[in-house]
Amino acid sequence: MYRFDYGSEAEVKKLAERLDKAGKELSTYGIKLLYHNHNVELQRTETGKRAIDILIDNTDSAHVNFELDTYWLADGGADALSIIKKLGNRMVMWHINDRGCRKKGPFMTPILKEDAAELDYGNMPLEEMLVIAKENGVRAIVLETHKNWIDKDPIKSLQVSSKWFIKQKRSMTNEKCMCNNRRWKWNGTGDSKVYA
């Protein structure tokens, strides 16, 4: 990973310029450049602006779009819903994960450690995010897991998270909705299909 100072507005603007230049070049080959965030982009520069806002505002949507990771937005304390709304159709892919604590009560400590969690086992507003992502015309949802799997089993973790997708499918059975002039239909795998 390229390392530089996300606390410097000038450095973040240089990154935006480099991304635009690379995205423009890649587009000549039919490749789209997507920026994947972590929590560092939520840091404020010396001018008070967040790095993620500088990147969004200083890149051209024809050259740079986003593979938005809402887990890292929540981890960094951001309002993920407002960033999803701000990105609009520039949110091409969505890295989905939940964030919470698996500890069971009694809770005798005032501070619990939160970490990645299976979908619907944390505190993130996933259903609201899904609605906005659909309205934005997101093209792919990437289910991401970290190493704190249930019973240390990544397959079990994915199976548990898949239940959230199935629940969403059931709540939208055979629904076709118009989002950004695209029809959506859920298929049996929990993924969504976009029809022009």
C-alpha positions in Angstrom: 0.0 0.0 0.0 1.3 3.4 -0.9 1.9 5.4 2.3 1.6 9.2 2.5 0.1 11.8 4.8 -3.7 11.7 4.8 -3.6 14.6 7.2 -2.2 16.9 4.5 -4.7 18.4 2.1 -2.0 19.0 -0.5 -0.9 15.3 -0.4 -4.5 14.0 -0.6 -5.1 16.4 -3.6 -2.0 14.9 -5.2 -3.4 11.5 -4.7 -6.7 12.6 -6.3 -4.7 13.9 -9.3 -2.7 10.6 -9.6 -5.9 8.6 -9.4 -7.6 10.7 -12.1 -4.6 10.3 -14.4 -4.4 6.5 -13.8 -8.2 6.2 -14.2 -8.1 8.1 -17.5 -5.3 5.9 -18.9 -7.0 2.7 -17.7 -10.3 3.7 -19.3 -8.6 3.6 -22.7 -8.3 -0.1 -22.1 -11.9 -0.5 -20.9 -10.8 -0.8 -17.2 -12.5 1.2 -14.5 -10.5 2.4 -11.5 -12.2 2.0 -8.2 -10.8 3.4 -4.9 -11.2 1.2 -1.9 -11.3 3.1 1.4 -10.2 2.1 5.0 -10.6 4.3 8.1 -7.6 6.5 7.4 -9.5 8.5 4.8 -11.7 9.8 7.6 -8.9 11.7 9.2 -9.1 15.5 8.9 -6.5 17.4 7.1 -4.9 20.5 8.6 -7.7 22.5 6.9 -10.4 20.5 8.7 -11.5 18.6 5.6 -11.7 14.8 5.6 -9.5 13.0 3.2 -12.4 11.0 1.8 -14.3 14.2 0.9 -11.2 15.6 -0.8 -10.9 12.4 -2.9 -14.5 12.4 -3.8 -14.6 16.2 -4.7 -11.3 16.2 -6.6 -11.7 13.1 -8.8 -13.7 12.9 -12.0 -16.4 10.3 -12.0 -15.4 9.4 -15.6 -12.1 8.2 -14.3 -12.4 7.3 -10.6 -15.2 5.6 -8.7 -15.5 3.8 -5.4 -15.5 0.3 -4.0 -16.9 1.6 -0.7 -16.1 -0.4 2.5 -18.7 0.7 5.0 -17.1 -1.4 7.8 -14.1 1.0 7.8 -16.4 4.0 7.7 -18.1 2.8 10.8 -14.8 1.9 12.4 -13.6 5.5 11.8 -16.7 7.0 13.3 -18.2 8.3 10.1 -21.9 8.5 9.1 -21.7 5.8 6.4 -25.2 6.6 5.2 -24.3 10.2 4.3 -21.1 9.1 2.5 -23.1 6.5 0.5 -25.6 9.2 -0.4 -22.9 11.6 -1.4 -21.2 9.1 -3.7 -24.4 8.3 -5.6 -23.7 6.3 -8.6 -19.9 6.6 -8.0 -20.4 3.7 -5.5 -19.9 0.9 -8.0 -19.0 -1.8 -5.5 -20.0 -2.2 -1.8 -17.8 -4.1 0.7 -20.3 -5.2 3.2 -19.5 -6.3 6.7 -21.2 -5.7 10.1 -19.6 -4.3 13.2 -20.4 -5.2 16.8 -19.5 -7.3 19.8 -20.2 -11.0 20.1 -19.8 -11.0 23.9 -22.9 -12.2 25.8 -24.0 -10.7 29.1 -23.8 -10.0 31.9 -21.9 -6.8 30.9 -19.8 -5.7 33.8 -17.5 -3.4 32.0 -18.4 0.0 30.5 -16.4 -0.6 27.3 -16.8 -3.6 25.0 -14.4 -4.3 22.1 -16.2 -4.1 18.8 -14.9 -5.9 15.7 -16.1 -7.2 12.4 -19.2 -9.4 12.8 -21.4 -11.5 10.5 -24.2 -9.6 8.8 -27.1 -8.8 11.1 -25.0 -9.5 14.2 -23.7 -6.0 14.6 -25.0 -2.5 14.9 -24.7 -1.2 11.4 -27.8 0.0 9.5 -27.4 -2.6 6.8 -31.0 -2.5 5.5 -30.8 1.3 5.1 -27.5 1.0 3.4 -28.8 -1.6 1.0 -31.7 0.6 0.0 -29.4 3.5 -0.8 -26.9 1.2 -2.5 -29.7 0.0 -4.8 -30.8 3.5 -5.5 -27.2 4.4 -6.4 -27.1 1.5 -8.9 -24.3 -0.4 -7.1 -23.1 -3.1 -9.4 -21.7 -5.6 -6.9 -21.7 -6.4 -3.2 -18.6 -8.0 -1.8 -19.2 -9.9 1.4 -16.1 -9.4 3.5 -15.0 -11.3 6.6 -12.1 -10.8 8.9 -10.3 -13.4 11.0 -12.6 -13.3 14.0 -14.9 -15.9 12.5 -17.6 -17.7 14.5 -15.9 -20.8 16.0 -12.8 -19.8 14.0 -14.5 -21.2 10.9 -14.7 -18.9 7.8 -17.2 -21.1 6.1 -19.6 -21.0 9.1 -19.1 -17.2 9.2 -20.1 -16.9 5.5 -23.1 -19.2 6.0 -24.3 -17.0 8.9 -23.9 -13.8 6.9 -25.7 -15.4 3.9 -28.8 -15.7 6.0 -29.0 -11.8 6.0 -29.0 -11.9 2.2 -31.7 -14.6 2.2 -33.8 -12.5 4.6 -33.5 -9.5 2.3 -34.5 -11.6 -0.6 -37.6 -12.9 1.2 -38.6 -9.3 2.1 -38.4 -8.4 -1.6 -39.7 -11.6 -3.1 -40.0 -11.2 -6.8 -39.8 -7.4 -6.3 -38.5 -5.4 -9.2 -37.8 -1.9 -8.3 -36.6 1.0 -10.5 -33.4 2.5 -9.2 -31.6 5.0 -11.4 -33.5 3.6 -14.4 -32.4 0.1 -13.7 -34.6 -2.8 -12.7 -33.4 -5.0 -9.9 -34.3 -8.6 -9.3 -33.0 -10.8 -6.5 -31.8 -14.3 -7.5 -31.6 -17.3 -5.3 -28.0 -16.8 -4.2 -28.7 -13.6 -2.3 -27.0 -11.5 -5.0 -28.8 -8.9 -7.0 -29.0 -8.8 -10.7 -29.2 -5.5 -12.6 -31.2 -5.4 -15.8 -30.8 -2.4 -18.1 
